[in-house]
Amino acid sequence: MSTRFFRAIPTVLLTLLVACSGPAPQTQKPSDGPLSESALESQVRDLVQSAREAPASQRPDYILQAAELLLKENQPEWALNLLQSLDTARLSDPVFMRYSKDASEAALAAGEYFDAHDILFASRLAALWPQLPPGEQSLILERRAQVESLLGDYQQSLNTRIQLGQFLSRDQLQLNNEAIWQDLMSLTGEDLQSLANQTDDRELQGWAQLAQISRDNTANLNRQLERVELWQMRWPYHPASLELPSDLQLLNQLIAQQPRKIAMLLPQTGRLAGAATAVRDGFLAAYLSQETNGQRPEILQYDTSSADINQLYDQAVADGAQIIIGPLAKENVDILATRAQLAVPILALNYSDGEAAQPTPATQQNPAMLSPISKPINLPPIEPAAPGNSLFTPQLYQFGLAPEDEARDIARFAHLQGYRRVMIIAPDIDWASRSIDAFAEQWIALGGSIVTDTRYIGAGDYSDVIKRSLLIGQSEERHRQLRQIIYTNSEFEPRRRKDVDVIFMIANPTQARQIKPTLAFHYAGDLPVLATSQIYDGSTDAKGDRDLNGIRFNTLPWFFSASPETKAIQQFAEGPAAYQRLYAMGADAYHLYPRLPQLQQLPQTRLLGATGALTLNKSGKIVREPIWAEFDNGIAKPLSTRPLERDE
């Protein structure tokens, strides 16, 4: 729907909408179905006009009606715009509560999480909260927990949700507990350990200990189940013991259904042979490092270098394979994606049609809208879906390290930080262009704007291209013209453009070491820089990377992991530093395949892998959420799960 009309609401009109309490005017009847664009514009115009003409005491109700209509018609940005015109200090308590509910809903739906936080934690709302009916108290708590989690304040969200639990029915409590579990699994291992050791809240301590157990044993289903059962014995009356989180309820079935024969379809010669070897080494190292009590699955290997991929797949199935790992080449994934039916599931190591994974949008619920999770949870074996019941090729799952995933993640991260106007600096090459396209699509959808898109070629002097992008030349030309007019040689410092608040950079370490100082030279050293994982290959060069200080980038947990499995794989793995990501991918493929039924049935479940937090979307693609790190004194350090802060 067009936003032209809403942008045209006169500012002078909005400033008239001051408010105090009084008799409410008659509200308009809600429409039965979605409104046409013209009908919506007409109704909102009428309500705004009525607000202008009404006595001051009645103006807020018209604006609230208009905002509620816009919310119903999925126009939260403009609902929020209207609501922000109200002078909340002059609203009566009941009207202020109505405003708070509408404005927080609009801000959450519009992705304006800092605004939502300000609304939900306003001192006046906090003072009114104890006087509210239980249903409204729980609504405010639910939204507070949502925004705390969205802003990365997971520990406070946990406290809020535990407080919320006393207001909920059994079914709602179950969903609240699932949200508690998701917050816990978003914390780092260090944060979890600190929470478990330091909290005085017994219920929260039990949750934290269970999350620690689950996280520490993700790589081994049998050990994870054993540790969870021991925890239940120690905490028999804990809410999570009485009803385990959904993903843990499935452990017994996952163990029983683990494939006993695995086929790997990878090239042994040709252009992808080196990459395939790294993936295979990571997979096998994870396989060999796992405690299995003598129950290791059998691994069959097939060379895809020159063979027909359909014939190889059929041969692997005939040989008794219960899961296929591979292929790696995109063209082979494309071929398998066109098969009418797959007898056994495939975990492909690339994406078909050049498409990287995108998250499946999650709906946000409040307690008034919660519905129970169906019980009991029962996990059937992976079987071909009935025609028309799946959004992806049945039995075909796709996993890769597509740079597009990282670009979208940067767009979301930047938006959450409060940035809105980006300058792009990237190499003029094909894969970088695809990343920028993915970034731009996500960024614009979130309401951001691209101020300038700067491309460089190869290595060398980046000064000219950065100078042009920052409009330094225009500043110098203005000074030259001014000097000619006033005939003076006064001191002059060029000014960069001021319409940029963040830089999105794609560069390898060598390129970044030149670009970052060049930005500072051209008066842009104060701009935050967000980069893709290409900026860091896992090696440490504190002296050489000092120029990268302050750059934040998304990357693989692999580079910062001290787990015994990671150390074992790194010792086993050989080859260029660039292959480190592929070793991590191979290790994750090993841990992914037995959990595919779990990820498919419970889309909110995340596997905390070496390449990132992994989920499965509705298209059968594994979505990878990397971690964030920052260069500090020339050393790459992972960012903690500290809450996001509004950038002024």
Secondary structure, 3 states (H helix, E strand, C coil): CCCHHHHCCCHHHHHCCCCCCCCCCCCCCCCCCCCCHHHHHHHHHHHHHHHHHCCCCCHHHHHHHHHHHHHHCCCHHHHHHHHCCCCHHHCCHHHHHHHHHHHHHHHHHHCCHHHHHHHHCCHHHHHHHHHCCHHHHHHHHHHHHHHHHHCCCHHHHHHHHHHHHHHCCHHHHHHHHHHHHHHHHHCCHHHHHHHHHHCCCHHHHHHHHHHHHHHHCCCCHHHHHHHHHHHHHHCCCCHHHHCCCHHHHCHHHHHHCCCCEEEEEECCCCCCHHHHHHHHHHHHHHHHHCCCCCCCCEEEEEECCCCCHHHHHHHHHHCCCCEEECCCCHHHHHHHHCCCCCCCCEEECCCHHHCCCCCCCCCCCCHHHCCCCCCCCCCCCCCCCCCCCCCCCCCEEECCCCHHHHHHHHHHHHHHCCCCEEEEEEECCHHHHHHHHHHHHHHHHCCCEEEEEEEECCCCCCHHHHHHHCCHHHHHHHHHHHHHHHCCCCCCCCCCCCCCCEEEECCCHHHHHHHHHHHHHCCCCCCCEEECHHHCCCCCCCCCCHHHCCCEEEECHHHHCCCHHHHHHHHHCCCCHHHHHHHHHHHHHHHHHHHHHHHHHCCCCCEECCCCEEEECCCCEEEEECEEEEEECCEEEECCCCCCCCCC
